[in-house]
Amino acid sequence: MHWLILILAGLCEVGFAFCLGKSKGLDGTTYWAWMGGFALFYVLSAVLLAKATEALPIGTAYPVWTGIGAVGSVLVGIFIFHEPATFWRLFFLTTLVASIVGLKMITPQ
């Protein structure tokens, strides 16, 4: 269950990165609406991470959390914000995913 909470926390990190990206270049009410979403996802992400670390070691949970956020944010950048998907970007994204999976595999249950 704590792994599921950790995954949700990582997805919330992707949510706040998405909201930050959407707020770029805006002003007024629209800007503050996206920044409200950013704040909500930011707080949810931190609270869920704290909950997950009640049972998971911080040395594993934190890198997995940031890894999910990083991978998700890169994918959001590529698919939603039309950022480039170069070979090296995808290569290092793949190594990051492999590292996250490796941490999960070596963590005691």
C-alpha positions as CSV (number, residue, x, y, z in Angstrom):
1,M,0.0,0.0,0.0
2,H,2.8,2.4,0.8
3,W,4.3,1.9,-2.7
4,L,1.0,2.9,-4.2
5,I,0.9,6.0,-2.0
6,L,4.5,6.8,-3.2
7,I,3.5,6.4,-6.8
8,L,0.6,8.7,-6.3
9,A,2.9,11.2,-4.6
10,G,5.2,11.1,-7.7
11,L,2.2,11.6,-10.0
12,C,1.2,14.6,-7.9
13,E,4.8,15.9,-8.6
14,V,4.1,15.6,-12.3
15,G,0.8,17.4,-11.7
16,F,2.5,20.4,-10.2
17,A,5.1,20.5,-13.0
18,F,2.3,20.4,-15.5
19,C,0.5,23.3,-13.8
20,L,3.8,25.3,-13.7
21,G,4.2,24.7,-17.4
22,K,0.7,25.8,-18.1
23,S,1.1,29.0,-16.1
24,K,4.0,30.1,-18.3
25,G,3.3,33.4,-20.0
26,L,-0.1,33.9,-18.4
27,D,-1.3,36.6,-16.1
28,G,-4.4,37.5,-14.1
29,T,-6.9,35.0,-13.0
30,T,-5.8,32.3,-15.4
31,Y,-2.2,32.5,-14.0
32,W,-3.4,32.3,-10.4
33,A,-5.7,29.3,-11.2
34,W,-2.8,27.3,-12.6
35,M,-0.7,28.4,-9.6
36,G,-3.4,27.2,-7.3
37,G,-3.3,23.8,-9.0
38,F,0.5,23.9,-8.6
39,A,0.2,24.6,-4.8
40,L,-2.4,21.9,-4.4
41,F,-0.4,19.2,-6.2
42,Y,2.8,20.4,-4.4
43,V,1.2,19.9,-0.9
44,L,-0.5,16.6,-1.8
45,S,2.8,15.3,-3.2
46,A,4.7,16.2,0.0
47,V,2.0,14.8,2.3
48,L,1.8,11.6,0.4
49,L,5.6,11.2,0.4
50,A,5.6,11.7,4.1
51,K,2.9,9.0,4.5
52,A,4.8,6.6,2.3
53,T,8.0,7.0,4.3
54,E,6.2,5.8,7.4
55,A,6.9,2.3,6.1
56,L,9.5,2.7,3.3
57,P,13.1,3.8,3.8
58,I,13.7,7.4,2.9
59,G,16.8,6.5,1.0
60,T,14.6,4.6,-1.4
61,A,11.3,6.5,-1.3
62,Y,12.8,9.9,-2.0
63,P,14.7,8.9,-5.1
64,V,11.7,6.9,-6.4
65,W,9.5,9.9,-5.8
66,T,11.8,12.4,-7.6
67,G,12.3,9.8,-10.3
68,I,8.6,9.4,-11.0
69,G,8.3,13.2,-11.0
70,A,11.3,13.6,-13.3
71,V,10.2,10.9,-15.8
72,G,6.6,12.1,-15.8
73,S,7.6,15.7,-16.2
74,V,9.9,14.9,-19.2
75,L,7.0,12.9,-20.8
76,V,4.6,15.8,-20.2
77,G,7.1,18.1,-21.7
78,I,7.4,15.9,-24.8
79,F,3.8,15.0,-25.3
80,I,1.9,18.1,-24.1
81,F,4.4,21.0,-24.4
82,H,6.0,19.6,-27.6
83,E,9.6,19.7,-26.2
84,P,12.2,17.7,-28.3
85,A,12.5,14.0,-27.8
86,T,16.2,13.6,-28.8
87,F,18.1,10.3,-28.6
88,W,20.1,11.4,-25.6
89,R,17.1,12.7,-23.7
90,L,15.3,9.4,-24.1
91,F,18.5,7.5,-23.4
92,F,19.0,9.2,-20.0
93,L,15.3,8.9,-19.3
94,T,15.6,5.2,-19.8
95,T,18.6,4.9,-17.4
96,L,16.6,6.9,-14.8
97,V,13.7,4.4,-15.1
98,A,16.2,1.5,-14.8
99,S,17.6,3.0,-11.7
100,I,14.2,3.5,-10.1
101,V,13.3,-0.1,-10.9
102,G,16.7,-1.2,-9.4
103,L,16.0,0.6,-6.2
104,K,12.6,-1.0,-5.9
105,M,14.1,-4.4,-6.5
106,I,16.8,-4.1,-3.8
107,T,14.5,-2.6,-1.1
108,P,13.6,-5.0,1.6
109,Q,9.8,-5.6,1.9
